[in-house]
Amino acid sequence: MRKYYAGMPRIDQQIDIIEEITQILGDNLELNEVFQRAVSLLSRRLEIARAALVLLDRASGQLRTVAAVGLTPAEQQRARYDVGEGVTGAVHATGEAAIIPDVTQHPDFLNRIGSTPGTPDASADESSVTSFICVPVRDGDGRVGTVSIHKPFTDDDTLAADARMLKIVAGLFSQTVRIHHLVQMEKDQWLEENERLRDSLRTRYKFDNIIGSSPVMLDVLNTIGQVASSRATVLLLGETGCGKEMIAKAIHYNSPRKDKTMIRINCGALSPQLLESELFGHVKGSFTGAIKDKIGRFEAADGGTIFLDEVGTLDPQLQVKLLRVLQEREFERVGDHHTVKTDVRVIAATNLELEDEVRKGSFREDLYYRLNVVTIHLPPLRTRREDIPRLIDHFLDRYNRENQRSVSRISRDVLNTLLRYPWPGNVRELENAVERAVVLSTGAEFVEELLPLQIRMFAQQTRGDSGDGSIDGLASRLASHAVQRLQAYEGEIYAMVVGEVERHLIGEALRHNAGVKVRAADFLGINRNTLNKKVKELGLSGDTGGGPDAVAPDTCKV
């Protein structure tokens, strides 16, 4: 007696089975698990002794059983077929269903499992006849496998009805297999593209690709080469546009975390509430607009790196939460009391003097020391002018390629202008100037007219005659005065003039910057070590060369 719902017509029973299998196949589970549940349902409802889903393994070219009912793991492992082999292989090869009333009477039935099932309720009845139905599972015009059942034979009409039912189920399996394959293809393509991009980023941010051969940049490269392999927190200090994000990426992509995520967030671009949600996430209903749970950047970057740009602008409340992340490696989402653990390397950057912010009380001293594990000072472009020609060539190559241009020649006058210009926007300003020139060019020559207005105005000012207040004019008057007044010191004039100019210039720069050597070095456009060396060489210990108000070096603030 069949175990359908009592009084339910056969067509209703079949519709009920199809509906339940459809629901199973729609679950977001692994393919084999979905099929196993669907085959188990089919077995229960149709009194099936055995059921099996066989799919083509493209790697081996064999048909392999991926889900089954009534088979031990060893039997399922043996149930493999070549395409065209036995009934199962033939169904896959031809696409034609096989309906066998009595498996013992069919010459192609292999019985590879090693036994022939009988009825579940009458296993002792060795005279029971077992029928076999096998139908193809299709994918468009092709076939990806078969689904088959063993069941007790009752009559031809029931066998035919069960075969029709199995064909419908196979059609549902076909759609599931097709969707799975499409999703897997997209996933594989995404993984391949992701790996390609990672390889590109690793190549782009290799230390060898960072342009800079000046002593100050060599110091920076040496430091990031040493710190990259560690998990130490890094603080990048430097003016806007000097390449802090590029250095952060170089550290990440040359670290053991290079295959994990690097996430950047600009702390100065969002309000404190939005920034807290971005950094730490929130739970639904924690504030107006929080319509669902959201993970934060620290959670998303677990195992990788987070780059906090403009960290000096953080709200005091967020400074406390950031301090906890750095100390305890844990935090809570906004509106939640559940603690989230995270393993994230923090690289922070700012163009502010954090020591000044600490003294003013706007930045926590304990957070400053937590961030200040390894500090890297990125030099402004005006202190490494020897790198400018290489940077120009690099940006010309990039933007010629991107804009299908061929700007390749630059006049000496334009190059001299670019070398003398103070670059308040640093490398970013230089890059924008070169990109503008390439986009607006009509030939191969980089001419002055292609430069931004402020650089052209600077060039005009520095070309003034000796009677004006330009740098050329001042230098011309100084040289003329020295030659006329110092003839008695022939053979010593150069050393005397250059030494005195340096002594007075450095003294004035120190006085102008309240004795702060770092500021004075940036003001002059020289390295801090160079400034210290010159202070000693020029004998500024008791006299800065600027009169009674001069600041002696021993009072200079480091």
C-alpha positions as CSV (number, residue, x, y, z in Angstrom):
1,M,0.0,0.0,0.0
2,R,1.4,3.4,-1.0
3,K,2.1,5.9,1.8
4,Y,0.7,9.0,0.2
5,Y,-1.6,11.3,2.2
6,A,-4.9,9.5,2.9
7,G,-7.5,10.2,0.3
8,M,-5.2,12.4,-1.8
9,P,-5.5,11.9,-5.6
10,R,-2.3,10.8,-7.3
11,I,-1.9,14.1,-9.3
12,D,-2.2,16.1,-6.0
13,Q,0.4,13.8,-4.4
14,Q,2.8,14.5,-7.3
15,I,2.2,18.3,-7.1
16,D,2.8,18.2,-3.4
17,I,6.1,16.3,-4.0
18,I,7.2,18.8,-6.7
19,E,6.4,21.8,-4.4
20,E,8.4,20.4,-1.5
21,I,11.4,19.6,-3.8
22,T,11.2,23.1,-5.3
23,Q,11.4,24.6,-1.8
24,I,14.5,22.4,-1.0
25,L,16.3,23.3,-4.2
26,G,15.7,27.0,-3.4
27,D,17.5,26.8,-0.1
28,N,20.9,28.5,0.0
29,L,22.9,25.4,0.7
30,E,25.8,23.5,-0.9
31,L,24.8,21.7,-4.0
32,N,25.4,18.2,-2.7
33,E,23.4,18.9,0.5
34,V,20.5,20.2,-1.5
35,F,20.4,17.2,-3.7
36,Q,20.7,14.8,-0.8
37,R,17.7,16.4,0.9
38,A,15.7,16.3,-2.4
39,V,16.6,12.7,-3.1
40,S,15.7,11.7,0.4
41,L,12.3,13.3,0.1
42,L,11.7,11.6,-3.2
43,S,12.6,8.2,-1.6
44,R,10.2,8.7,1.2
45,R,7.2,9.8,-0.9
46,L,7.5,7.2,-3.7
47,E,8.5,4.2,-1.5
48,I,11.9,4.1,-3.3
49,A,14.4,1.5,-2.2
50,R,17.3,3.4,-3.7
51,A,17.7,6.8,-5.4
52,A,20.8,8.4,-6.9
53,L,21.9,11.6,-8.5
54,V,24.9,11.1,-10.8
55,L,26.8,14.1,-12.3
56,L,29.6,14.3,-14.8
57,D,32.9,15.0,-13.3
58,R,34.6,17.1,-16.0
59,A,38.0,16.6,-14.5
60,S,37.9,12.8,-14.8
61,G,35.3,12.5,-17.5
62,Q,33.4,9.9,-15.4
63,L,29.8,10.0,-14.0
64,R,30.0,10.1,-10.3
65,T,27.3,9.6,-7.7
66,V,27.0,12.9,-5.7
67,A,23.8,12.2,-3.7
68,A,22.1,8.9,-2.8
69,V,19.6,7.2,-0.6
70,G,19.9,3.5,0.3
71,L,23.6,3.3,-0.4
72,T,26.5,3.1,2.0
73,P,29.4,5.4,1.5
74,A,31.4,2.5,0.0
75,E,28.6,1.6,-2.4
76,Q,28.2,5.3,-3.4
77,Q,32.0,5.4,-4.1
78,R,31.7,2.3,-6.4
79,A,28.8,3.8,-8.3
80,R,30.9,5.4,-11.0
81,Y,30.4,5.0,-14.8
82,D,32.1,5.9,-18.0
83,V,29.9,7.8,-20.4
84,G,28.0,5.2,-22.4
85,E,28.7,2.4,-19.9
86,G,25.7,0.4,-18.6
87,V,22.2,1.9,-18.3
88,T,23.3,5.0,-16.5
89,G,26.1,5.8,-18.9
90,A,23.8,5.2,-21.9
91,V,21.1,7.5,-20.6
92,H,23.7,10.2,-20.2
93,A,25.2,9.6,-23.6
94,T,21.9,9.4,-25.5
95,G,19.6,11.7,-23.5
96,E,16.9,9.0,-23.6
97,A,15.3,7.8,-20.4
98,A,15.4,4.1,-19.4
99,I,12.4,2.4,-17.8
100,I,13.2,-1.2,-16.8
101,P,10.4,-3.2,-15.1
102,D,12.7,-6.0,-14.0
103,V,16.4,-5.2,-13.6
104,T,17.3,-9.0,-13.6
105,Q,16.0,-9.3,-17.1
106,H,18.0,-6.4,-18.6
107,P,21.4,-7.2,-20.2
108,D,22.9,-3.8,-19.7
109,F,22.1,-3.4,-16.0
110,L,25.5,-3.6,-14.4
111,N,24.5,-3.9,-10.7
112,R,27.9,-2.2,-9.9
113,I,26.9,-1.6,-6.3
114,G,26.9,-5.4,-5.7
115,S,23.3,-6.1,-4.6
116,T,19.8,-5.6,-5.9
117,P,17.3,-3.9,-3.6
118,G,14.0,-5.3,-2.7
119,T,11.0,-3.7,-1.1
120,P,11.6,-1.9,2.2
121,D,8.6,-3.6,3.8
122,A,9.2,-7.1,2.5
123,S,12.9,-7.6,2.3
124,A,12.5,-11.3,3.1
125,D,10.4,-11.8,0.0
126,E,13.2,-12.8,-2.4
127,S,10.7,-13.2,-5.3
128,S,10.1,-9.4,-5.3
129,V,10.7,-7.7,-8.6
130,T,12.7,-4.5,-8.7
131,S,12.2,-1.9,-11.4
132,F,14.7,0.8,-12.4
133,I,14.0,4.3,-13.8
134,C,16.9,6.5,-15.0
135,V,16.4,9.9,-16.7
136,P,18.9,12.5,-17.9
137,V,19.6,15.8,-16.1
138,R,20.1,18.4,-18.8
139,D,21.8,21.7,-19.1
140,G,20.5,23.4,-22.2
141,D,21.1,21.1,-25.1
142,G,23.7,19.2,-23.2
143,R,23.5,16.7,-20.3
144,V,25.3,17.0,-17.0
145,G,24.2,13.6,-15.4
146,T,21.3,11.4,-14.5
147,V,18.8,10.8,-11.7
148,S,17.6,7.2,-11.0
149,I,15.5,5.2,-8.7
150,H,15.1,1.5,-7.7
151,K,11.6,0.6,-6.6
152,P,9.3,-2.4,-6.2
153,F,7.4,-3.2,-9.4
154,T,3.7,-3.0,-9.1
155,D,2.2,-2.4,-12.6
156,D,3.1,-0.8,-15.9
157,D,0.9,2.3,-15.3
158,T,2.5,3.1,-11.9
159,L,5.9,2.6,-13.4
160,A,5.1,5.0,-16.3
161,A,3.6,7.6,-13.8
162,D,6.7,7.4,-11.6
163,A,8.9,7.9,-14.7
164,R,7.0,11.1,-15.7
165,M,7.4,12.3,-12.1
166,L,11.1,11.6,-12.1
167,K,11.5,13.6,-15.4
168,I,9.9,16.6,-13.8
169,V,12.2,16.3,-10.8
170,A,15.2,15.9,-13.2
171,G,14.1,19.2,-14.8
172,L,14.2,20.9,-11.4
173,F,17.6,19.4,-10.8
174,S,18.7,20.7,-14.2
175,Q,17.8,24.3,-13.3
176,T,19.6,24.0,-9.9
177,V,22.8,22.6,-11.6
178,R,22.7,25.3,-14.2
179,I,22.4,28.1,-11.6
180,H,25.1,26.5,-9.5
181,H,27.4,26.4,-12.5
182,L,26.7,30.0,-13.4
183,V,27.3,31.1,-9.9
184,Q,30.5,29.1,-9.7
185,M,31.7,30.5,-13.0
186,E,31.1,34.1,-11.8
187,K,32.8,33.2,-8.5
188,D,35.9,31.7,-10.3
189,Q,36.0,34.8,-12.6
190,W,35.7,37.1,-9.6
191,L,38.5,35.2,-7.8
192,E,40.7,35.3,-10.9
193,E,40.1,39.0,-11.4
194,N,40.6,39.7,-7.7
195,E,43.9,37.8,-7.8
196,R,44.9,39.6,-10.9
197,L,44.2,43.0,-9.3
198,R,46.1,41.9,-6.2
199,D,49.1,41.0,-8.3
200,S,48.8,44.3,-10.1
201,L,48.7,46.2,-6.8
202,R,51.6,44.2,-5.4
203,T,53.6,45.0,-8.5
204,R,52.6,48.7,-8.5
205,Y,53.5,49.2,-4.8
206,K,56.8,47.3,-4.8
207,F,59.4,49.5,-3.1
208,D,61.3,49.6,-6.4
209,N,58.4,51.3,-8.0
210,I,58.3,54.2,-5.5
211,I,60.0,57.1,-7.3
212,G,62.6,58.8,-5.1
213,S,66.4,58.7,-5.1
214,S,66.9,61.7,-2.9
215,P,68.5,61.0,0.6
216,V,65.3,61.8,2.4
217,M,63.3,59.4,0.3
218,L,65.9,56.7,0.6
219,D,65.5,57.1,4.4
220,V,61.7,56.7,4.0
221,L,62.1,53.6,1.8
222,N,64.6,52.0,4.2
223,T,62.2,52.5,7.1
224,I,59.1,51.1,5.4
225,G,61.2,48.2,4.2
226,Q,62.0,47.4,7.8
227,V,58.5,47.9,9.2
228,A,56.5,46.2,6.5
229,S,57.0,42.7,7.7
230,S,56.0,43.5,11.3
231,R,52.5,44.1,12.7
232,A,53.5,47.4,14.3
233,T,51.2,50.4,14.1
234,V,52.6,53.1,11.7
235,L,52.0,56.8,11.8
236,L,52.7,58.7,8.6
237,L,53.3,62.4,8.9
238,G,53.5,64.9,6.1
239,E,51.8,67.6,4.2
240,T,48.8,67.1,2.0
241,G,49.7,65.5,-1.3
242,C,53.1,64.1,-0.4
243,G,52.1,60.4,-0.9
244,K,50.9,59.1,2.5
245,E,48.4,56.7,1.0
246,M,50.9,55.4,-1.5
247,I,53.3,54.6,1.3
248,A,50.5,53.0,3.3
249,K,49.7,50.7,0.4
250,A,53.4,49.9,-0.1
251,I,53.6,48.8,3.5
252,H,50.5,46.6,3.2
253,Y,51.3,45.0,-0.1
254,N,54.8,44.1,1.1
255,S,53.6,42.6,4.4
256,P,52.4,39.2,5.4
257,R,48.9,40.6,5.2
258,K,49.2,41.4,1.4
259,D,46.6,38.7,0.4
260,K,44.0,40.2,2.9
261,T,42.0,43.4,2.6
262,M,43.3,46.9,2.9
263,I,40.6,49.4,3.7
264,R,41.0,53.2,3.6
265,I,38.8,55.7,5.4
266,N,39.1,59.4,5.6
267,C,38.4,60.4,9.2
268,G,37.9,64.1,8.2
269,A,35.3,63.5,5.6
270,L,32.4,62.3,7.8
271,S,30.5,63.5,10.8
272,P,31.5,61.8,14.2
273,Q,28.3,59.7,14.2
274,L,28.6,58.5,10.6
275,L,32.4,57.9,11.1
276,E,31.7,55.8,14.3
277,S,29.2,53.7,12.3
278,E,31.7,53.4,9.4
279,L,34.6,52.3,11.6
280,F,32.8,50.0,14.1
281,G,29.4,49.2,12.4
282,H,26.0,49.4,14.1
283,V,22.9,47.3,14.9
284,K,19.5,47.8,13.6
285,G,17.6,50.6,15.4
286,S,20.7,52.1,17.1
287,F,20.0,55.5,15.5
288,T,17.7,57.1,13.0
289,G,18.3,55.5,9.6
290,A,19.8,52.3,11.0
291,I,17.4,50.0,9.2
292,K,19.6,46.9,9.4
293,D,22.7,45.6,11.0
294,K,26.0,46.8,9.4
295,I,29.6,45.7,9.9
296,G,32.2,48.3,10.3
297,R,35.6,48.8,8.5
298,F,37.5,47.3,11.4
299,E,35.4,44.1,11.2
300,A,35.7,44.0,7.4
301,A,39.5,44.5,7.5
302,D,40.0,41.5,9.9
303,G,43.3,39.9,9.1
304,G,44.3,42.8,6.9
305,T,45.1,46.5,7.2
306,I,43.1,49.6,7.8
307,F,44.4,53.0,6.8
308,L,43.1,55.9,8.8
309,D,43.7,59.1,6.8
310,E,43.5,62.5,8.6
311,V,43.4,60.7,12.0
312,G,44.2,64.0,13.7
313,T,40.6,65.1,13.1
314,L,39.0,62.3,15.2
315,D,36.3,63.3,17.7
316,P,37.4,62.7,21.3
317,Q,34.8,59.9,21.8
318,L,36.1,58.1,18.8
319,Q,39.6,58.5,20.0
320,V,38.7,56.5,23.1
321,K,37.2,53.7,20.9
322,L,40.2,53.7,18.6
323,L,42.5,53.5,21.6
324,R,40.7,50.4,22.8
325,V,41.0,48.7,19.4
326,L,44.8,49.4,19.4
327,Q,45.2,48.1,23.0
328,E,42.7,45.3,23.3
329,R,42.0,44.4,19.6
330,E,38.2,44.6,20.3
331,F,35.2,46.9,20.0
332,E,31.4,47.0,20.0
333,R,29.2,48.1,17.2
334,V,27.1,51.2,17.8
335,G,24.0,50.2,19.9
336,D,25.4,46.8,20.7
337,H,27.0,45.3,23.8
338,H,28.5,42.3,22.1
339,T,32.3,42.5,21.9
340,V,33.8,41.9,18.4
341,K,37.4,40.7,18.2
342,T,39.6,41.9,15.3
343,D,43.1,41.3,14.0
344,V,43.8,44.5,12.1
345,R,47.0,46.4,11.4
346,V,46.5,50.1,11.7
347,I,48.3,52.7,9.5
348,A,47.4,56.2,10.4
349,A,48.2,59.5,8.6
350,T,47.8,63.2,9.3
351,N,49.1,66.5,8.1
352,L,48.7,68.0,11.5
353,E,51.4,68.3,14.2
354,L,50.0,65.8,16.6
355,E,52.3,66.9,19.4
356,D,50.8,70.4,19.1
357,E,47.3,68.9,19.1
358,V,48.2,67.0,22.3
359,R,49.4,70.1,24.0
360,K,46.2,71.9,23.0
361,G,44.1,69.1,24.5
362,S,42.4,68.2,21.2
363,F,44.2,64.8,20.8
364,R,44.6,62.2,23.5
365,E,48.2,61.8,24.7
366,D,47.8,58.0,25.3
367,L,46.3,57.5,21.8
368,Y,49.2,59.5,20.3
369,Y,51.7,57.2,21.9
370,R,49.8,54.2,20.7
371,L,49.8,55.5,17.1
372,N,53.4,56.7,17.4
373,V,55.0,53.2,17.5
374,V,56.8,53.8,14.2
375,T,56.6,57.3,12.8
376,I,57.6,58.1,9.2
377,H,58.0,61.7,8.1
378,L,57.3,62.1,4.4
379,P,59.2,65.0,3.0
380,P,57.5,67.7,1.0
381,L,58.4,67.8,-2.7
382,R,60.4,71.1,-2.3
383,T,62.9,69.3,-0.1
384,R,63.6,66.6,-2.7
385,R,63.8,68.5,-5.9
386,E,66.2,66.1,-7.4
387,D,63.3,63.6,-7.7
388,I,61.2,66.0,-9.8
389,P,62.6,65.1,-13.3
390,R,61.9,61.3,-12.7
391,L,58.4,62.1,-11.4
392,I,57.7,64.2,-14.5
393,D,58.8,61.3,-16.7
394,H,56.7,58.9,-14.8
395,F,53.5,61.0,-15.0
396,L,54.1,61.8,-18.7
397,D,54.3,58.1,-19.4
398,R,51.1,57.4,-17.5
399,Y,48.9,60.1,-18.9
400,N,50.2,59.8,-22.5
401,R,49.1,56.2,-22.3
402,E,45.7,57.0,-20.8
403,N,45.0,59.8,-23.1
404,Q,46.6,58.6,-26.3
405,R,49.0,61.5,-26.4
406,S,52.7,61.7,-27.2
407,V,54.2,64.5,-25.1
408,S,57.8,63.6,-24.8
409,R,59.9,66.8,-25.0
410,I,60.2,69.4,-22.3
411,S,62.1,72.6,-22.7
412,R,64.9,73.6,-20.3
413,D,62.9,76.8,-19.3
414,V,59.8,74.7,-18.3
415,L,61.9,72.2,-16.5
416,N,63.7,74.9,-14.6
417,T,60.4,76.5,-13.6
418,L,59.1,73.1,-12.4
419,L,62.3,72.6,-10.4
420,R,62.1,76.1,-8.8
421,Y,58.4,76.1,-8.0
422,P,57.7,75.5,-4.3
423,W,54.9,72.9,-4.9
424,P,52.6,73.6,-1.9
425,G,50.4,70.7,-3.1
426,N,53.5,68.4,-3.3
427,V,53.5,65.4,-5.6
428,R,49.8,65.5,-6.1
429,E,50.0,69.0,-7.5
430,L,52.9,68.0,-9.8
431,E,50.9,65.0,-11.0
432,N,47.8,67.3,-11.7
433,A,50.0,69.8,-13.6
434,V,51.5,67.1,-15.8
435,E,48.1,65.5,-16.5
436,R,46.7,68.9,-17.4
437,A,49.6,69.5,-19.8
438,V,49.1,66.1,-21.5
439,V,45.4,66.5,-21.9
440,L,45.7,70.1,-23.4
441,S,48.7,69.3,-25.6
442,T,48.4,69.3,-29.4
443,G,52.0,68.1,-30.1
444,A,55.0,66.4,-28.5
445,E,56.3,69.6,-26.8
446,F,55.7,70.4,-23.1
447,V,55.5,74.2,-23.4
448,E,54.9,76.7,-20.6
449,E,51.4,77.6,-21.9
450,L,50.3,74.1,-20.8
451,L,51.1,74.8,-17.1
452,P,48.5,75.9,-14.6
453,L,48.0,79.6,-14.1
454,Q,49.7,79.8,-10.7
455,I,52.9,78.1,-12.0
456,R,53.0,80.4,-15.1
457,M,52.7,83.4,-12.8
458,F,55.5,82.1,-10.7
459,A,57.7,81.7,-13.8
460,Q,57.0,85.3,-14.9
461,Q,57.8,86.6,-11.4
462,T,61.2,84.7,-11.2
463,R,62.2,86.0,-14.7
464,G,62.1,89.6,-13.5
465,D,65.1,91.9,-14.2
466,S,67.8,92.7,-11.6
467,G,66.0,95.8,-10.5
468,D,62.9,94.1,-9.1
469,G,62.3,92.1,-6.0
470,S,62.4,88.7,-7.6
471,I,64.9,86.0,-6.4
472,D,66.9,86.5,-9.6
473,G,67.1,90.2,-8.9
474,L,68.2,89.7,-5.3
475,A,70.8,87.2,-6.3
476,S,72.1,89.5,-9.0
477,R,72.5,92.5,-6.7
478,L,74.2,90.3,-4.1
479,A,76.7,88.9,-6.6
480,S,77.5,92.4,-8.0
481,H,78.0,93.8,-4.5
482,A,80.3,90.9,-3.4
483,V,82.5,91.2,-6.5
484,Q,82.9,95.0,-6.0
485,R,83.4,95.1,-2.3
486,L,85.5,92.0,-1.6
487,Q,88.2,92.2,-4.2
488,A,90.8,92.3,-1.5
489,Y,89.8,88.7,-0.5
490,E,90.5,87.2,-4.0
491,G,90.5,83.4,-3.8
492,E,88.2,83.4,-0.7
493,I,85.2,85.3,-2.0
494,Y,83.0,82.2,-2.8
495,A,83.4,80.6,0.6
496,M,82.9,83.9,2.4
497,V,79.8,84.9,0.6
498,V,78.1,81.4,0.5
499,G,79.0,80.8,4.2
500,E,77.6,84.1,5.4
501,V,74.5,83.8,3.3
502,E,73.8,80.3,4.7
503,R,74.5,81.5,8.3
504,H,72.1,84.5,8.0
505,L,69.5,82.5,6.1
506,I,69.4,79.7,8.6
507,G,69.4,82.0,11.5
508,E,66.5,84.0,10.1
509,A,64.6,80.8,9.3
510,L,65.0,79.6,12.9
511,R,63.8,82.9,14.3
512,H,60.9,83.0,11.8
513,N,59.8,79.5,13.0
514,A,60.2,80.2,16.7
515,G,63.3,78.0,16.9
516,V,61.5,74.8,15.8
517,K,64.1,73.0,13.6
518,V,61.6,70.8,11.8
519,R,59.6,73.8,10.7
520,A,62.7,75.8,9.8
521,A,64.0,72.9,7.7
522,D,60.6,72.6,5.9
523,F,60.5,76.4,5.5
524,L,64.0,76.4,3.8
525,G,63.3,73.3,1.9
526,I,66.1,71.2,3.3
527,N,66.4,68.1,5.4
528,R,66.3,68.3,9.2
529,N,69.7,66.5,9.4
530,T,71.1,68.9,6.9
531,L,69.9,71.8,9.1
532,N,71.5,70.4,12.2
533,K,74.8,69.9,10.4
534,K,74.8,73.4,9.1
535,V,74.0,74.9,12.5
536,K,77.1,73.2,13.8
537,E,79.3,73.9,10.8
538,L,78.4,77.6,10.7
539,G,79.0,78.2,14.4
540,L,75.5,79.2,15.2
541,S,75.7,78.0,18.8
542,G,76.0,81.5,20.2
543,D,74.8,83.6,17.3
544,T,72.2,82.8,14.6
545,G,73.5,85.6,12.5
546,G,70.4,87.7,13.0
547,G,71.2,90.0,15.8
548,P,70.2,90.1,19.5
549,D,66.9,88.5,18.9
550,A,68.3,85.4,17.3
551,V,67.4,82.0,18.8
552,A,70.5,80.0,19.9
553,P,70.5,76.4,18.7
554,D,70.5,75.0,22.2
555,T,67.1,76.6,22.7
556,C,65.7,75.2,19.5
557,K,62.8,72.9,19.9
558,V,63.2,69.4,18.6
